[in-house]
């Protein structure tokens, strides 16, 4: 399991209210997207529509003041968190009409400015206070793929490939993101631009796809450089801010499965699991990656792969929900059983195993609320107490019907005594806001 990174990939989110929560109740929901041609029972019209892409998806969630932001289709939506109304809608525009802007794929907020990466290969800057788009820079043009998509009128067209962007990093006047796509070649492009103008500092082509290891919350900014699970699966790279070259590489033997858990405030050391379950603790010393690992504590001879969650850092303890799936078993068949898991507690400094016990598999990265951890599972939102670095028995506290079963890329956002996530039935994406039964 793991800890939700903040919008800019910096570390744990905790609410100011430290009280233990009871069951949760739906405060409001908003229909963001609906796939064309999908027949649903909803009477309401979606707030946006996809411009590129075959599978509907939204950006990560972000906050600005008391408001929640999400990219849906070709727009950035700002919600009034009290009632779920859209306060502002920022439609993206590009000067180059020959290169489609695409959909908002990732969002980061720095002060009053939102920085977006789009599926059309753009960086975009929006002043949230003045409600103006400051600039849009095409950095990785979309290309034709040979894939045909059916329009609502029954005709077919050749769609440009839609880029996926796992994160936007804001650091010291620069922005960095990576573009990759399953529709195109097995390669990714890392791009760095000036935050003030969008002028390109550098680009770097990488072998492999950035989203093969979960694609959530990386690259990550640290003072020594850019931390990036390398898309070719070779390990964790430390890249320079000046030109994106690799300063050091920590070889892991298998790909880094679901991104990095940073220490408080986005600091080092960071923690992650490889696909084969090995837990790593990494620091940077004199420009080099220094790591320790616990190789056999979270896996077994059948090479079970870990769940979709990062290690959970709680004080001086690291909690890992050990894997339950055989590496060669289909996702919903054979050996896979999410009720058969194991929680392993490590010393955060030495990675010594302190305690282990049976626990259902945690399939998404939890957020901490006081002494409790909340996370998305297949049936809804679960809560588990965390006492003395030990995860208690998870309890289902929200089971709103109609959300997706696949929760790996639906991380919870905790803000202002509420939990937010994007889910919904097949063919829809809906923003849910949930809180304590009976209000705050």
URKAMO-V195736 format. One line per field, one symbol per residue. phi: phi as a letter, one per 40 degrees, with the letter a starting at -180 (. if undefined). Layout:
phi = ???
//
This chain:
phi = .abcccdcgbicbbcccccccccbbccaabccabcdgccbcccccccaaccbhcbcabcccabagcbbbacbgcbbbbbcccbgcccabbccbbccccbccgbcbabbbbgcbbbbbbccgbbbbbccccgbccabbcbadcbcbgcbbccccgcbaccccccbbcabbbafgbbbabbaaccbccabbcbbbcccbgcccabacbcgbcccbhgbgacbcbccibcaccccgcicbbbcccagcccabccbgacccbgbbccdggcccbbabcccgccbbbbbbfgbcbbbabcbcbaaccfcccccbcdbcbgcbbbbcccbbcdccddbbgccaccbbacbbbccccgccbaaacadcccaccbcbgcbbbacbccibbbbcbbfgbccccbcbabdcgccccbcbbccbbaffbbbabahcdgbbbcbbbaccggc
//
